C-alpha cells in the first residue's frame, strides 16, 4: 500500500492553518473539476484532492494522520504500525461516512476507529427532540478512543491512569493536541473490542445540556507468549522430538501460573492441546490452546551428528511419501 502525502497533494505546509487548507482545496478543485477541466488526468486528480481535503479539513482526522509521522514519502510502501492510534480521542464523525469510497490508504487508517465511528440520528440531534428546545439545549457529543491494556488486567481487573489526546483548533487556526489523564477501571474479563463507558466524559452540552459520554475501545498490548481470540488464548508450545513421539508431561505457562500438561504419544506439529477454562475469565471462561511446535536439537557436535546418522539408518522415514505417490 502506498503512502499518500495529503499536504503535498494540496500544496500546503504541514503547519498550514485550517483556512489555508480550505483555500488551497477550493483553488485546485476549480482547476481539476471534471466538468470544466481540460487536464488529461482531471478526474483522478479531483478524487485525490477530495480525499486529501476530507482528512485535512477535519481537525480530528488531520491530527490522526499527523500522528503517523512526517517521515513517510509519497508512494513509499506503508503499513500503519499496530496500535498507532491508541489513546487518540475523537468524536462520532458524520453520519453516513464511508471510508471505502476513498483509497486503500485512507480506508486502512480511517476505516474504523478515528474516522470509522458514526453517530446515530439521536446523537446527531444532541439526544433531544428537534425544534425550539434543541436551539437552546442539547446533549454533548459522545467521544471515542482506543486504549491498549495488558492482558493481565483482563484476568484480575485493574485501575489504570489512561492519557488521551484530543485535537483542537487554536485561535490562529492551527491544529493542536490537548492531553487529559483519566483513572479508568478495567473490569475483570474484558475482551478485545469491548467498550468501557465513562458517563459524562464526552463533549460538554450546549445551553446546560448534559455532557456526552466517552467510550474506550479495549485492545490488548502484544504479549510475549500469547495471542488472543475472543476469550481464548493461544500459546506456541515447543516440544523436543522425543516428547512428541513418546509422550511426556510438561509445564505450560498460563496467566494464572504454570500447570502440567500431558502430551499424548505421537503428537504432531501443529496439534492444539486444550487447557479448559484457562483463557480470559467470563461466563463461561475461555480456554488456552497450546499449539505444538516441534524443535529439533542442533547437530552441533560430533556426538549429536552421529546420533542423527544412527536415526537415519535405523528409523527409515520419508515425510514426503504421500506427495511422491
Protein Blocks (a to p, Z undefined) as FASTA:
>chain_A
ZZddfklmnopafkbcfklmmmmmmmmmmmmgmklpccfklmmmmmmmmmmmmmmmpmkl
mmmmmmnopkbcehiacdddehklgoiacdebjehiafklmcfklmmmmmgojlmpccdf
klmnnopaehjllmmoccdddddddddddfklmmnopadddddddddddfkopacddddd
ddddddehiaehiacddehiaccdeehiacddddddddddddfkbccehjbccddddddf
klmmnopadddddfkbpcdddddehiaehiacddehiaccddddddddddddddddddfb
fklmmmmmmmmmmmgcdfklmmmZZ
